[in-house]
Amino acid sequence: MNSYELVVIVKDSEPVVNETVKEIQEILASKEIKVVNQNNWGSRKLAYQINKENNGYYIIFNISGDGENVKSIEKNLTIKENILRFRIFKDEPKKIKEKKNE
């Protein structure tokens, strides 16, 4: 199982945000993707208008699952009207550098 980070920008309205988060969680559960952590960054001003929206609500999901399942959720997220933008990043395993005493 690989680790990923899903960043979602949703229309900035509390009922819309709550509804969309539930929809995203259902999509992830249906594809057998586990939500490890969810971090709500809140409302932010967008650098440019997206679909006539000036503000967006940012949500970060740390997820883990099979690569094919993660790729298949992109289509489901694309058709959601309340999602302005999303991006999925693969988390690379952190490499620990050992210091050598010289």
PyMOL commands that set and color helices and strands:
alter all, ss='L'
color gray80, all
select helices_A, chain A and resi 14-30+67-78
alter helices_A, ss='H'
color red, helices_A
select strands_A, chain A and resi 2-11+34-50+53-65+83-90
alter strands_A, ss='S'
color yellow, strands_A
deselect
rebuild
show_as cartoon
